[in-house]
Amino acid sequence: MIKQQSSVRREIPGDQQKLKTMKTNQLFRLIVFYLAAIILSNIFRFDLFHIQPYLESLPVWLMIFYGPLQAIGVLTGALVALHWLSKERETDITLFGTSKKWSIAMGILPILLLLVVGVNNNRGIESHYFGLVAGISTLIYCFFEEIGWRGYLEQELRDRSEFVRVLLIALLWYLWHLKFLNNPDPLQNIQLLGWLLLGSWGLGKIVHLTKSILAAACFHMGINIVMFNGFIREGLSSAGKAIILGTLFSIWILILVIWQKEKTAAGSKGNS
């Protein structure tokens, strides 16, 4: 009995050291992720090298690529941090999660809707073609963001309570936008933070339900279409926004219900 107690005492310092190392690694991963997210993304968001006029002179289909540049820092930081995190423990939130077919179906839907409805623009580009290009670009942009906010941070902070996790992610997400530099209005900044708190909670629920970054990106895109994406928001009528948003969320929720039923059925077969 005495020997067993002594053995336990000798193991505790080692466990404490391991825990300390893990916390240190977590802090470094968060710093690397966030520095990359802030620096690289905002080079393009604030057009520090004055390349926006050149990019806008390029063929419109290249918007598929230069639109997501504003989230390139989140993608880069998340990929580095996730690679580091995966060496320490298992990660289970992936591109398609527990269903490749449903993740892809959710991603195709908004692009098809924008193609069919069309998006008006001041560039003289045919509205349906512009809707297709803007839809693809926006989904890629949202996907780049979600790799960081949900794909990485949700897994990095999984040892925190849901309240703390949602709050931390929302604050990091809010500060990353740096909206207060261009718009110091307190009310509008509080409103933005409120939306990001709600988004962090809702998108967190979706990614934990599906384990799919693409599924979270789709819901992120739905909000962007109506509220934040200038390319699309200003090119749709109020009726068009209502039709697209209503259709998207109705079908996406139906997909999530079917997805979970299939997941439960597969789990039941596996246990039988």
C-alpha positions in Angstrom: 0.0 0.0 0.0 2.8 2.4 0.9 4.6 1.6 -2.4 1.5 2.3 -4.4 1.0 5.7 -2.7 4.6 6.6 -3.4 4.2 5.6 -7.0 1.1 7.9 -7.3 3.0 10.8 -5.8 5.9 10.3 -8.3 3.4 10.4 -11.3 1.7 13.7 -10.3 4.7 16.0 -11.1 5.0 14.4 -14.5 1.3 14.8 -15.2 1.5 18.5 -14.1 4.4 19.0 -16.4 2.6 17.4 -19.3 -0.5 19.6 -18.6 1.7 22.7 -18.5 3.4 21.8 -21.8 0.0 21.3 -23.4 -1.2 24.7 -22.2 2.0 26.4 -23.4 1.6 24.7 -26.8 -2.1 25.8 -26.9 -1.1 29.4 -26.2 1.6 29.4 -29.0 -0.8 27.8 -31.5 -3.4 30.5 -30.7 -0.8 33.3 -31.1 0.5 31.9 -34.4 -3.1 31.4 -35.8 -4.2 34.9 -34.8 -1.2 36.7 -36.0 -1.5 35.1 -39.4 -5.2 35.7 -39.5 -4.8 39.4 -38.6 -1.7 40.3 -40.7 -2.3 38.3 -43.9 -6.0 38.9 -44.2 -6.0 42.6 -43.5 -3.3 43.2 -46.1 -6.0 42.5 -48.6 -9.0 43.8 -46.6 -7.4 47.2 -46.2 -5.6 47.0 -49.6 -2.3 48.0 -48.1 -0.4 47.5 -51.3 -3.1 49.2 -53.5 -3.8 46.2 -55.7 -7.6 46.4 -55.6 -7.9 48.6 -58.7 -5.7 46.1 -60.6 -7.7 43.1 -59.3 -11.0 44.8 -60.3 -9.7 45.3 -63.8 -9.3 41.5 -64.3 -11.9 39.2 -65.8 -14.9 38.8 -63.4 -14.4 35.1 -63.0 -11.1 35.8 -61.2 -13.3 37.2 -58.4 -13.6 33.5 -57.4 -10.0 33.8 -56.3 -9.4 37.4 -55.2 -12.5 37.6 -53.1 -11.4 35.0 -50.6 -8.0 36.7 -50.2 -9.5 38.7 -47.4 -9.7 35.5 -45.4 -6.4 34.0 -46.5 -4.8 34.7 -43.2 -7.5 32.7 -41.3 -6.9 29.8 -43.6 -3.1 29.9 -43.3 -3.1 30.3 -39.6 -5.7 27.6 -39.1 -3.8 25.0 -41.3 -0.6 25.6 -39.4 -2.3 25.4 -36.0 -4.4 22.4 -36.9 -1.3 20.5 -38.1 0.4 21.3 -34.8 -2.7 20.3 -32.8 -3.2 17.0 -34.6 0.3 15.9 -33.4 -0.9 16.4 -29.8 -4.4 14.9 -29.9 -7.0 13.6 -32.3 -9.1 16.1 -34.3 -12.5 15.1 -35.7 -13.9 18.3 -37.4 -13.1 17.9 -41.1 -14.0 19.3 -44.5 -17.1 17.0 -45.0 -17.6 15.8 -41.5 -19.7 12.6 -41.1 -21.3 12.9 -44.6 -19.6 13.9 -47.8 -22.8 13.8 -49.9 -24.8 16.1 -47.6 -21.9 18.6 -47.1 -21.6 18.9 -50.9 -25.3 19.2 -51.4 -25.5 22.0 -48.9 -22.6 23.8 -50.7 -24.1 23.5 -54.2 -27.5 24.9 -53.2 -26.7 28.6 -52.6 -24.5 28.7 -55.8 -27.4 27.3 -57.9 -29.9 29.7 -56.3 -27.7 32.7 -57.1 -27.3 31.5 -60.6 -31.0 31.1 -61.1 -32.1 34.3 -59.4 -29.2 36.4 -60.7 -27.3 39.2 -59.0 -27.5 42.8 -60.4 -24.2 44.7 -60.6 -22.7 47.9 -61.7 -20.1 46.2 -63.9 -22.4 45.5 -66.8 -22.1 41.8 -66.3 -25.0 39.4 -67.0 -26.7 39.0 -63.7 -27.0 35.1 -63.7 -23.3 34.7 -64.6 -22.4 37.3 -61.9 -24.5 35.4 -59.4 -22.7 32.2 -60.2 -19.2 33.7 -59.8 -20.2 35.7 -56.7 -21.7 32.6 -55.2 -18.6 30.5 -55.7 -16.4 33.2 -54.4 -18.5 33.9 -51.3 -18.7 30.2 -50.4 -14.9 29.9 -50.7 -14.5 33.0 -48.5 -16.8 31.6 -45.8 -15.1 28.3 -46.0 -11.7 29.9 -45.4 -13.1 31.7 -42.4 -14.8 28.6 -41.0 -11.6 26.5 -41.1 -10.3 29.0 -38.5 -13.3 29.9 -36.3 -14.9 26.5 -36.2 -12.4 24.0 -37.7 -9.5 25.1 -35.5 -10.8 27.2 -32.6 -13.7 24.9 -31.7 -11.3 22.0 -31.4 -8.5 24.0 -29.7 -10.9 25.3 -27.0 -12.9 22.2 -26.5 -11.8 21.9 -22.9 -13.5 25.2 -22.2 -17.2 25.5 -21.3 -19.6 26.3 -24.2 -20.1 29.8 -22.8 -16.4 30.6 -22.6 -15.7 29.0 -26.0 -18.4 31.0 -27.8 -17.4 34.2 -26.1 -13.7 33.8 -26.9 -14.3 32.8 -30.5 -16.8 35.7 -31.0 -14.3 38.2 -29.5 -11.4 37.0 -31.7 -13.7 37.0 -34.7 -14.9 40.6 -34.0 -11.4 41.9 -33.4 -10.2 40.2 -36.6 -12.5 42.3 -38.7 -11.0 45.6 -37.3 -14.3 47.3 -38.2 -13.8 49.9 -35.4 -10.9 51.4 -37.4 -13.1 52.5 -40.2 -16.3 52.8 -38.2 -15.9 53.9 -34.6 -19.7 54.1 -34.0 -20.2 52.2 -30.6 -23.7 51.1 -31.4 -22.7 49.5 -34.8 -19.7 47.8 -33.2 -21.9 46.4 -30.4 -24.4 45.2 -33.0 -21.6 43.5 -35.0 -20.3 41.8 -31.8 -23.8 40.7 -31.0 -24.2 39.1 -34.4 -20.9 37.3 -34.1 -21.8 36.0 -30.6 -25.0 34.6 -32.1 -23.1 33.2 -35.1 -20.4 31.6 -32.9 -23.1 29.9 -30.9 -25.1 28.7 -33.9 -22.3 27.7 -36.2 -20.6 26.0 -33.3 -23.8 23.9 -32.8 -23.8 23.0 -36.5 -20.2 21.9 -36.6 -20.5 19.8 -33.5 -23.6 18.2 -35.0 -22.1 17.4 -38.4 -18.3 17.6 -37.8 -18.4 19.4 -41.2 -16.5 22.7 -41.8 -18.4 23.0 -45.2 -21.8 22.8 -43.4 -20.8 25.6 -41.1 -19.5 27.6 -44.1 -22.9 27.2 -45.8 -24.8 28.8 -43.0 -22.1 31.5 -42.7 -22.7 32.2 -46.4 -26.5 32.5 -45.9 -26.0 35.3 -43.5 -23.3 37.0 -45.6 -25.6 37.0 -48.7 -28.2 39.0 -46.9 -26.2 41.2 -44.5 -22.5 41.5 -45.1 -21.4 40.7 -48.6 -21.5 43.8 -50.7 -21.2 42.0 -54.1 -24.4 40.1 -53.4 -26.4 42.1 -50.9 -26.6 45.2 -53.0 -27.5 43.3 -56.2 -30.6 41.6 -54.8 -34.0 43.0 -54.2 -35.7 42.5 -50.9 -37.9 39.8 -52.4 -34.9 38.1 -53.9 -33.1 38.1 -50.5 -36.2 36.7 -48.8 -36.6 33.9 -51.4 -33.0 32.9 -51.3 -32.7 33.0 -47.5 -36.0 31.2 -46.9 -35.2 28.5 -49.5 -31.6 28.0 -48.2 -32.4 27.7 -44.5 -35.5 25.5 -45.1 -33.6 23.0 -47.3 -30.5 23.1 -45.1 -32.4 22.3 -42.0 -34.2 19.5 -43.7 -30.8 18.1 -44.8 -29.5 18.3 -41.2 -32.5 16.4 -40.0 -32.0 13.6 -42.6 -28.3 13.7 -42.0 -28.7 13.0 -38.3 -31.3 10.3 -38.9 -28.8 8.5 -41.2 -26.1 9.0 -38.6 -28.2 7.5 -35.9 -29.3 4.6 -38.0 -25.6 3.9 -39.0 -24.7 4.0 -35.3 -27.5 1.6 -34.4 -26.3 -0.9 -37.1 -22.8 -0.6 -35.8 -23.8 -1.4 -32.3 -26.0 -4.4 -33.2 
